[in-house]
């Protein structure tokens, strides 16, 4: 049972849970970006370059013979995947840049002065009593 308790303590640490949440959100974010690229960005780009659908771009290395499928080099799918990556990387860059800007603003914000210590409060009271006399 010692190993199970140790694993549970490891899995429930804050860093591991944060990492798990980040991975799950990252996977969902990747799907959103892939859809954005494939369904929103690539169709206009395809129209600009002559109505080309990038995922259909390929070079036939060997024609189909009988029931044997053709051997193709699908470079259009690679271009699509590359654009997905660039857009995801840029979106993450913008997000991290925004977080860094916020953290810098928090660091530059003037901190509230620390509360006076008990000794300072006592000395202030003594000062005020001496002024009254």
NUDO-527283 format. One record per residue: x, y, z of N, C-alpha, C in turn. Coordinates in Angstrom, 3 decimals, decimal comma, padded with zeros to 6 digits. Example, Ala and Ser with C-alpha at 12.3 -4.5 7.8 and 13.67 -1.06 7.14 Angstrom:
BEGIN
     n.px     n.py     n.pz    ca.px    ca.py    ca.pz     c.px     c.py     c.pz
  013,190 -005,690  007,800  012,300 -004,500  007,800  013,200 -003,300  007,800
  012,850 -002,250  007,080  013,670 -001,060  007,140  012,900  000,030  007,870
! end
This chain:
BEGIN
     n.px     n.py     n.pz    ca.px    ca.py    ca.pz     c.px     c.py     c.pz
  000,814 -001,201  000,000  000,000  000,000  000,000  000,854  001,260  000,000
  002,105  001,185  000,399  002,963  002,356  000,459  003,133  003,011 -000,897
  003,276  002,192 -001,928  003,466  002,741 -003,261  002,198  003,448 -003,747
  001,032  002,926 -003,424 -000,224  003,570 -003,825 -000,380  004,929 -003,152
 -000,023  005,005 -001,873 -000,111  006,282 -001,162  000,866  007,289 -001,749
  002,052  006,813 -002,073  003,059  007,691 -002,664  002,602  008,196 -004,031
  002,018  007,302 -004,848  001,511  007,714 -006,154  000,371  008,708 -006,002
 -000,512  008,461 -005,065 -001,637  009,379 -004,840 -001,135  010,750 -004,418
 -000,148  010,802 -003,542  000,423  012,079 -003,117  001,066  012,791 -004,296
  001,739  012,029 -005,155  002,366  012,611 -006,345  001,310  013,160 -007,301
  000,265  012,376 -007,556 -000,757  012,772 -008,524 -001,596  013,945 -008,036
 -001,716  014,119 -006,747 -002,560  015,182 -006,213 -001,802  016,470 -005,933
 -000,499  016,487 -006,190  000,258  017,730 -006,019 -000,257  018,758 -006,997
 -000,132  020,000 -006,644 -000,639  021,087 -007,469 -000,024  021,129 -008,852
  001,280  020,928 -008,967  001,941  021,029 -010,264  001,438  019,976 -011,239
  001,220  018,758 -010,761  000,762  017,681 -011,637 -000,654  017,967 -012,106
 -001,497  018,443 -011,211 -002,880  018,745 -011,585 -002,915  019,916 -012,574
 -002,109  020,927 -012,340 -002,043  022,060 -013,269 -001,580  021,607 -014,642
 -000,587  020,726 -014,667 -000,077  020,220 -015,939 -001,155  019,426 -016,672
 -001,908  018,600 -015,949 -002,974  017,810 -016,571 -004,041  018,721 -017,169
 -004,426  019,737 -016,430 -005,421  020,685 -016,947 -004,877  021,389 -018,181
 -003,602  021,794 -018,141 -002,992  022,458 -019,285 -002,959  021,574 -020,520
 -002,663  020,303 -020,346 -002,613  019,378 -021,483 -004,002  019,208 -022,085
 -005,006  019,071 -021,239 -006,375  018,889 -021,732 -006,845  020,140 -022,470
 -006,599  021,303 -021,893 -007,001  022,546 -022,547 -006,205  022,741 -023,837
 -004,922  022,391 -023,811 -004,102  022,506 -025,014 -004,604  021,631 -026,147
 -005,043  020,422 -025,823 -005,581  019,530 -026,859 -006,853  020,113 -027,459
 -007,726  020,634 -026,602 -008,959  021,248 -027,101 -008,635  022,500 -027,924
 -007,672  023,274 -027,469 -007,266  024,486 -028,184 -006,702  024,123 -029,547
 -005,949  023,038 -029,615 -005,401  022,575 -030,889 -006,504  022,215 -031,880
 -007,570  021,598 -031,392 -008,691  021,247 -032,275 -009,389  022,503 -032,786
 -009,528  023,490 -031,911 -010,166  024,744 -032,319 -009,329  025,419 -033,397
 -008,023  025,478 -033,187 -007,146  026,118 -034,168 -007,136  025,335 -035,474
 -007,137  024,004 -035,391 -007,154  023,192 -036,612 -008,422  023,477 -037,415
 -009,541  023,607 -036,740 -010,782  023,941 -037,425 -010,732  025,352 -037,988
 -010,173  026,285 -037,240 -010,039  027,658 -037,727 -009,224  027,692 -039,014
 -008,119  026,975 -039,006 -007,255  026,967 -040,189 -007,948  026,277 -041,355
 -008,468  025,076 -041,135 -009,039  024,284 -042,227 -010,332  024,887 -042,760
 -011,164  025,457 -041,885 -012,497  025,883 -042,298 -012,640  027,382 -042,546
 -011,743  028,194 -041,972 -011,894  029,645 -042,092 -010,737  030,282 -042,866
 -009,512  029,906 -042,551 -008,356  030,585 -043,145 -007,974  029,990 -044,494
 -007,939  028,674 -044,601 -007,446  028,050 -045,826 -008,362  028,238 -047,041
 -009,690  028,211 -046,916 -010,502  028,424 -048,121 -010,213  029,755 -048,834
 -010,126  030,902 -048,125 -009,776  032,132 -048,847 -008,372  032,091 -049,444
 -007,423  031,483 -048,736 -006,068  031,367 -049,280 -006,093  030,496 -050,532
 -006,869  029,422 -050,499 -007,013  028,568 -051,677 -007,604  029,331 -052,851
 -008,581  030,201 -052,580 -009,153  031,018 -053,658 -008,124  031,987 -054,227
 -007,303  032,563 -053,343 -006,291  033,515 -053,795 -005,257  032,864 -054,709
 -004,968  031,597 -054,472 -003,958  030,926 -055,296 -004,588  030,101 -056,411
 -005,840  030,393 -056,727 -006,459  029,746 -057,882 -007,418  028,625 -057,558
 -008,091  028,704 -056,436 -009,088  027,696 -056,087 -008,509  026,360 -055,689
 -007,317  026,362 -055,127 -006,646  025,125 -054,757 -007,009  024,757 -053,320
 -007,365  023,501 -053,100 -007,552  022,973 -051,748 -006,227  022,311 -051,376
 -005,554  022,851 -050,382 -004,211  022,379 -050,068 -004,161  020,905 -049,700
 -005,201  020,393 -049,052 -005,159  018,984 -048,649 -005,224  018,055 -049,856
 -005,653  018,567 -051,007 -005,716  017,737 -052,215 -004,413  017,754 -053,011
 -003,476  018,595 -052,644 -002,219  018,682 -053,385 -001,369  017,443 -053,126
 -000,946  016,820 -054,197 -000,099  015,636 -054,054  000,622  015,372 -055,365
  001,654  014,568 -055,272  002,402  014,123 -056,442  002,248  012,603 -056,496
  001,833  012,107 -057,667  001,658  010,668 -057,829  003,018  010,059 -058,148
  003,492  009,203 -057,247  004,778  008,537 -057,461  004,608  007,277 -058,306
  003,477  006,585 -058,108  003,186  005,392 -058,912  001,672  005,328 -059,087
  001,237  005,186 -060,308 -000,194  005,106 -060,616 -000,791  003,840 -060,016
 -002,087  003,879 -059,806 -002,800  002,703 -059,307 -002,818  001,632 -060,394
 -002,569  000,406 -059,978 -002,576 -000,722 -060,910 -003,506 -001,770 -060,329
 -004,615 -002,008 -061,016 -005,562 -003,009 -060,527 -006,114 -002,605 -059,180
 -005,978 -003,509 -058,219 -006,479 -003,224 -056,870 -005,429 -002,542 -055,996
 -004,236 -002,378 -056,508 -003,173 -001,704 -055,763 -003,396 -000,201 -055,849
 -003,429  000,446 -054,710 -003,674  001,893 -054,658 -002,457  002,644 -055,188
 -002,710  003,862 -055,624 -001,623  004,706 -056,115 -000,748  005,142 -054,935
  000,516  005,319 -055,223  001,451  005,819 -054,212  001,601  007,312 -054,466
  001,239  008,111 -053,458  001,277  009,564 -053,628  002,077  010,222 -052,517
  002,623  011,364 -052,848  003,320  012,208 -051,875  002,387  013,375 -051,592
  001,738  013,366 -050,416  000,691  014,330 -050,078  001,296  015,564 -049,413
  001,912  016,410 -050,193  002,547  017,600 -049,620  001,525  018,656 -049,206
  000,322  018,606 -049,738 -000,724  019,547 -049,340 -001,134  019,362 -047,894
 -001,214  018,119 -047,448 -001,543  017,835 -046,047 -000,434  018,379 -045,149
  000,812  018,251 -045,605  001,935  018,795 -044,841  001,834  020,312 -044,733
  001,495  020,980 -045,839  001,333  022,438 -045,803  000,232  022,821 -044,824
 -000,873  022,094 -044,851 -001,989  022,344 -043,930 -001,540  022,180 -042,479
 -000,830  021,109 -042,192 -000,352  020,858 -040,838  000,650  021,912 -040,406
  001,507  022,328 -041,310  002,487  023,367 -041,018  001,792  024,688 -040,680
  000,782  025,051 -041,453  000,037  026,275 -041,155 -000,691  026,167 -039,818
 -001,257  024,993 -039,527 -001,880  024,774 -038,211 -000,875  025,052 -037,101
  000,323  024,491 -037,240  001,357  024,662 -036,221  001,738  026,126 -036,054
  001,945  026,819 -037,160  002,355  028,226 -037,087  001,280  029,056 -036,390
  000,025  028,802 -036,704 -001,052  029,574 -036,085 -001,177  029,230 -034,608
 -001,072  027,952 -034,250 -001,122  027,577 -032,824  000,049  028,199 -032,077
  001,245  028,133 -032,653  002,419  028,706 -031,996  002,256  030,216 -031,823
  001,714  030,895 -032,825  001,517  032,345 -032,733  000,463  032,676 -031,673
 -000,613  031,893 -031,629 -001,655  032,135 -030,613 -001,098  031,926 -029,212
 -000,296  030,893 -029,023  000,310  030,650 -027,709  001,292  031,760 -027,378
  002,057  032,220 -028,373  002,969  033,336 -028,157  002,207  034,571 -027,680
  001,085  034,877 -028,341  000,299  036,042 -027,929 -000,247  035,883 -026,515
 -000,674  034,666 -026,173 -001,208  034,420 -024,846 -000,116  034,577 -023,792
  001,047  034,018 -024,023  002,151  034,125 -023,065  002,635  035,565 -022,969
  002,671  036,257 -024,103  003,079  037,663 -024,096  002,121  038,488 -023,245
  000,822  038,221 -023,378 -000,173  038,921 -022,559 -000,014  038,609 -021,082
  000,243  037,348 -020,770  000,435  036,970 -019,367  001,685  037,633 -018,808
  002,764  037,686 -019,594  003,985  038,349 -019,132  003,755  039,831 -018,912
  002,988  040,478 -019,785  002,675  041,899 -019,626  001,901  042,121 -018,339
  000,921  041,263 -018,069  000,143  041,397 -016,838  001,015  041,196 -015,602
  001,898  040,203 -015,660  002,746  039,945 -014,492  003,728  041,097 -014,277
  004,208  041,721 -015,354  005,092  042,881 -015,205  004,350  044,053 -014,588
  003,099  044,249 -015,002  002,305  045,344 -014,432  002,060  045,108 -012,953
  001,795  043,874 -012,580  001,600  043,560 -011,155  002,880  043,790 -010,372
  004,017  043,419 -010,957  005,295  043,584 -010,271  005,645  045,054 -010,130
  005,264  045,882 -011,099  005,582  047,297 -011,053  004,602  048,082 -010,191
  003,441  047,531 -009,931  002,453  048,235 -009,118  003,018  048,446 -007,717
  002,835  049,651 -007,180  003,384  049,900 -005,846  002,674  049,034 -004,811
  003,470  048,402 -004,019  002,922  047,546 -002,973  002,477  048,419 -001,808
  001,478  047,959 -001,101  001,005  048,687  000,070  002,115  048,683  001,114
  002,274  049,799  001,812  003,329  049,814  002,829  003,035  048,764  003,896
  004,075  048,153  004,413  003,845  047,110  005,413  003,248  047,708  006,684
  002,448  046,912  007,341  001,833  047,364  008,586  002,939  047,597  009,615
  002,789  048,626  010,445  003,824  048,884  011,447  003,896  047,732  012,451
  005,107  047,497  012,902  005,290  046,420  013,873  004,725  046,860  015,218
  004,624  045,901  016,126  004,093  046,201  017,460  004,975  047,231  018,164
  006,282  047,146  017,946  007,198  048,104  018,578  006,962  049,519  018,049
  006,757  049,637  016,740  006,511  050,953  016,162  005,204  051,544  016,665
  004,171  050,692  016,778  002,883  051,162  017,296  003,055  051,656  018,726
  003,772  050,899  019,534  004,007  051,280  020,935  004,800  052,577  021,012
  005,833  052,718  020,204  006,614  053,951  020,192  005,762  055,141  019,748
  004,874  054,927  018,793  003,964  055,992  018,362  003,043  056,421  019,485
  002,537  055,459  020,250  001,666  055,783  021,383  002,442  056,565  022,443
  003,669  056,164  022,710  004,502  056,880  023,687  004,737  058,308  023,204
  005,043  058,471  021,919  005,256  059,804  021,347  004,028  060,674  021,528
  002,845  060,098  021,224  001,617  060,869  021,338  001,348  061,257  022,808
  001,638  060,345  023,745  001,452  060,675  025,171  002,389  061,768  025,619
  003,633  061,733  025,134  004,592  062,786  025,488  004,177  064,131  024,910
  003,598  064,150  023,727  003,135  065,411  023,131  001,997  066,015  023,933
  001,154  065,178  024,514  000,008  065,665  025,281  000,458  066,318  026,572
  001,581  065,932  027,141  002,035  066,480  028,432  002,750  067,711  028,172
! end
